[in-house]
Amino acid sequence: MPHKIGIVGSGGVAGIHAAILAKDSRVKLQHFFDVEANRAQAMASRFDGHAARSLEELLAECDAVYICTPNTTHEEVATHVLEAGKHVFCEKPFALNLESATRLRDRSARSGLIYQVGHNRRFAPVYKILKKAIDSCELRPLSVHAKMNRGELANPPWVWNARLTGGFLYETPVHMFDLMTFFFGRVCWAQVAARAHEHGELDDFSILLNFESGLQATMKTYAHASWHFPFERFEVYGMHSTYETFEMERISFTNGLESRTTTYDFSLATMHEKWGYIEEDRLFVDALEGKSLPPVTADDGHNVVELIEACYQSAREGVRVHLRSPVRKF
Ligand SMILES: NC(=O)c1ccc[n+]([C@@H]2O[C@H](COP(=O)([O-])OP(=O)(O)OC[C@H]3O[C@@H](n4cnc5c(N)ncnc54)[C@H](O)[C@@H]3O)[C@@H](O)[C@H]2O)c1
């Protein structure tokens, strides 16, 4: 029997997941719900499902739910879904402050249900190559520089509003914080300088992260850079080696003083593959099948929120902030 999946929220990212899940024979896309009924109806027509009139109606018909609603709703909707005994895939960010993240993590742990967070970058081919090089010790990261810029805080029209996004770090750079801990392990402290240029919210961050391994990483993130390419990049330095990503299009590396540079280019792959969405959805369905554990857990989501909160605190108070709990379990 296929897994009956419902999708809450019928906007941009819901369309991406629905298009991918619709090709997985293990899944039946069952119901769509959106507070704007016409949007759910459009998705239902496109994917041969039903438009539910309420979240409750959707929950009654599904085994698992994708939550693709705005950031501020994630805890509330996920709590409803868990209380109904259904598995959860919820888009990033996990939550918008530490109290909310802790509540949701603990609720998810008590439920025994699957909870996967939508940190899709982990499954982008360029980042998989980087992660494999680190895990296989081909690359021993000694120093890191990263950036993730946005072009503007104008589109979609609510993205400038920190009350709706949780703040710039929760909207876009949240992906980089997840990757930082995924690649390099536990962050011990963060030191951050930040400024506000528009809309009264901090939108320009210079971040220094110190990891348990001793590794130091710098990260720059700025909200109004134009969409000058690449707006996302990692430079990871080992002993006489450099790995460099160029957006999610390309990764180049030189390993040793005498070695030539190797480049893998994914520019011809589809956006769904390049950005990691196909693999994250496949792994969620694998977890529903009991084949594997979900690859990005509520614990992971919680740890990213803790790191972001530490960065905001450091920026506000001008102090180095030490993290309390491990950012990742190894
Ligand atoms: N992982 C990624 O790469 C990625 C990319 C884009 C968006 N996202 C995340 O996905 C989420 C949705 O983003 P989007 O770009 O699709 O937004 P969107 O505005 O295009 O769509 C959100 C939809 O949710 C509906 N909605 C709002 N509140 C609701 C509620 N309580 N119940 C049901 N429906 C509700 C809205 O009417 C809208 O149709 C956000 O949290 C965003 O951060 C993640």
The ligand as a MOL file (V3000), in Angstrom:
LIG
                    3D

  0  0  0     0  0            999 V3000
M  V30 BEGIN CTAB
M  V30 COUNTS 44 48 0 0 0
M  V30 BEGIN ATOM
M  V30 1 N 14.3020 24.2280 1.8550 0
M  V30 2 C 14.2000 25.1780 0.9500 0
M  V30 3 O 15.0320 25.2890 0.0410 0
M  V30 4 C 13.0230 26.1250 0.9890 0
M  V30 5 C 12.7200 26.9020 -0.1420 0
M  V30 6 C 11.6210 27.7510 -0.0770 0
M  V30 7 C 10.8730 27.8440 1.0920 0
M  V30 8 N 11.2160 27.0880 2.1700 0 CHG=1
M  V30 9 C 10.4120 27.1610 3.4100 0
M  V30 10 O 9.1360 26.5970 3.1250 0
M  V30 11 C 8.1050 27.3240 3.7940 0
M  V30 12 C 7.0880 27.8200 2.7660 0
M  V30 13 O 7.7450 28.6900 1.8590 0
M  V30 14 P 7.1230 29.0400 0.4250 0
M  V30 15 O 8.1900 29.7740 -0.2910 0
M  V30 16 O 6.5100 27.8440 -0.1780 0 CHG=-1
M  V30 17 O 5.9910 30.0900 0.8770 0
M  V30 18 P 4.7060 30.5030 0.0600 0
M  V30 19 O 4.2890 31.8170 0.6430 0
M  V30 20 O 4.9180 30.3570 -1.3950 0
M  V30 21 O 3.6150 29.3730 0.4840 0
M  V30 22 C 3.1370 29.2310 1.7840 0
M  V30 23 C 1.6650 28.7730 1.6990 0
M  V30 24 O 1.2110 28.4390 3.0080 0
M  V30 25 C -0.1420 28.9300 3.1410 0
M  V30 26 N -0.4080 29.0450 4.5830 0
M  V30 27 C -0.0540 30.0370 5.4320 0
M  V30 28 N -0.4090 29.7270 6.6880 0
M  V30 29 C -0.9980 28.4950 6.6280 0
M  V30 30 C -1.5680 27.6410 7.5890 0
M  V30 31 N -1.5620 27.9490 8.8930 0
M  V30 32 N -2.1180 26.4750 7.1730 0
M  V30 33 C -2.1250 26.1350 5.8560 0
M  V30 34 N -1.6020 26.9160 4.8970 0
M  V30 35 C -1.0240 28.0730 5.2720 0
M  V30 36 C -0.1490 30.2120 2.3670 0
M  V30 37 O -1.4780 30.5760 1.9890 0
M  V30 38 C 0.7170 29.8510 1.1650 0
M  V30 39 O -0.0370 29.3100 0.0960 0
M  V30 40 C 8.8080 28.4440 4.5540 0
M  V30 41 O 8.9940 28.0380 5.8920 0
M  V30 42 C 10.1570 28.5960 3.8680 0
M  V30 43 O 11.1800 29.0330 4.7380 0
M  V30 44 C 12.2480 26.2250 2.1250 0
M  V30 END ATOM
M  V30 BEGIN BOND
M  V30 1 1 1 2
M  V30 2 2 2 3
M  V30 3 1 2 4
M  V30 4 1 4 5
M  V30 5 2 4 44
M  V30 6 2 5 6
M  V30 7 1 6 7
M  V30 8 2 7 8
M  V30 9 1 8 9
M  V30 10 1 8 44
M  V30 11 1 9 10
M  V30 12 1 9 42
M  V30 13 1 10 11
M  V30 14 1 11 12
M  V30 15 1 11 40
M  V30 16 1 12 13
M  V30 17 1 13 14
M  V30 18 2 14 15
M  V30 19 1 14 16
M  V30 20 1 14 17
M  V30 21 1 17 18
M  V30 22 2 18 19
M  V30 23 1 18 20
M  V30 24 1 18 21
M  V30 25 1 21 22
M  V30 26 1 22 23
M  V30 27 1 23 24
M  V30 28 1 23 38
M  V30 29 1 24 25
M  V30 30 1 25 26
M  V30 31 1 25 36
M  V30 32 1 26 27
M  V30 33 1 26 35
M  V30 34 2 27 28
M  V30 35 1 28 29
M  V30 36 1 29 30
M  V30 37 2 29 35
M  V30 38 1 30 31
M  V30 39 2 30 32
M  V30 40 1 32 33
M  V30 41 2 33 34
M  V30 42 1 34 35
M  V30 43 1 36 37
M  V30 44 1 36 38
M  V30 45 1 38 39
M  V30 46 1 40 41
M  V30 47 1 40 42
M  V30 48 1 42 43
M  V30 END BOND
M  V30 END CTAB
M  END
